[in-house]
Amino acid sequence: MKHKFRYAIGNNLLFRIASLNSLSVLLRVLLGFITSKLIALFIGPSGLAIIGNFRDFFNFSQAFSTLGFNNGTVKYVAEFKNNSKKLTETLSTVFYLTLIAVVIFAILIFINANYISNLIFLNNDYSYIIKYSAFILPIYALKAILISVLNGLSKFKKVIVITIITQVVVIFVNAFLIWQYQLQGALISIITVEVISFLIIVFYAKNYFNYFKLISLNKVKIDHLKNLSAFSLMALFSAITLPLIAVIIRNYIIDEIGAPEAGFWVAIQRISSYYLMFVTTLTTLYILPRFSQLNTAEAFRKEVFDFYKTIVPIFIFGSIVIYLLRYYIIKIVFSDEFEPVTDLFFWQQFGDLFKVLSIVISYQFLAKKMVKHYIIVESLAILTIYMSSIFFIDNFGLEGVVIAHFVSYLIHFIILLFIFRKSLFSKALKFL
């Protein structure tokens, strides 16, 4: 029996990827802990709110600089990896369109640095940070293409090793920048990580640069642009709306409650992102390439429920442990000044559970290019997040923003179950 169990685990690709991914996630969490501690000591809650605004802006810039092609590149590299003609056309189309987009977008950011700085930081003291981010965007775009190719080729181990090496280096760089330059250092470190990551990829995955030899301007095809445009539309829609809503809600908290409270919300989001990394990185590595290869409802249903049975119980157990240790976590990761954050864990973690359940199913939108469904569902989700946040903040103060997080993802999950009810529950429905 034990032998069969070991054999099943050893031959479960999802479990093997999850196990290997765990070390990468632990290092990223360690980096986050160290960075958060330094921010707490040298910057404080108000500075954390500013960092949150800039991170949202930079994430938005990254998505636009690549036209949101990342997921589409993963899908079509996975689909065409044995078809050199279509693979060449796909990579050529992605490369040249991304090159044009990132150059134009970087120039626009550089020219409008003062305006963007006023919008994000409420002053233009950090316009040089915005200009620096414009110079880094082309490096990020090239790195994103390389990572997408590796994911599409199912080079999971290589991607994870690159991530691990990057995290080790970044820990020291972030610590130095925040220690020496406080808020400016924290903002610069957000951008610098992309340069470090790119250099490590160049060194460690240089053999895969051979794929760039396939790229040719005359291989750019409109048909592939049409295929990629679906992914682009979905990615850019989220890239615009999600950071925008986060900034609006954060500024609402600042206006109605205070800047430190906005920092407390960013703090619980950071902690949330640490333990969610285990799932989000796993879905990027495994779920999208896997769903792209599935052609039946039965196969989709099996993958979803296998993920739920394998990963979700581990996530729930970890969440319970984190909740019980929340007071110690806040003191270790931040400082006593952040103690009010402990009151935000309960609803945040319940919301994160439904977020995890939703993420897995929602990748089917990307894998099968269900653009209309994606836009409608995401629009409803964003509207729910905004309206519920305002309502619950007005009635429950800062805790209202995490109650809204729970409510919005619960509704989001229910909507997804309704849309995919036939694929997920066809056997049960027939039985009934």
Buried (B, 14 or more C-beta within 10 A) or exposed (E): EEEEEEEEEEEBEBBBBBEBBBBBBBBBBBBBBBBBBBBBBBBBBBBBBBBBBBBBBBBBBBBBBBBBBBBBBBBBBBBBBEEEEBBBBBBBBBBBBBBEBBBEBBEBBBEBBBEBBBBBBEEBEBBBBBBBBBEBBBBBBBBBBBBBBBBBBBBBBBBBBBBBBBBEBBBEBBBEBBEEBBBBBBBBBBBBBBBBBBBBBEEBBEEBEEBBEBBEEEBBBEEBBEBBBBBBBBBBBBBBBBBBBBBEBBBBBBEBBBBBBBBBBBBBBBBBBBBBBBBBBBBBBBBBBBBBEBEEBEBBBEBBEBBBEBBBEEBEEEBEEBBEEBEEBBBEBBBEBBEBBBBBBBBBBBBBBBBBBBBBBBBBBBBBBBBEBBBEBBEBBBEBBBEBBBBBBEEBBBBBBBBBBBBBBBBBBEBBBEBBEEBBBEEEEEEE
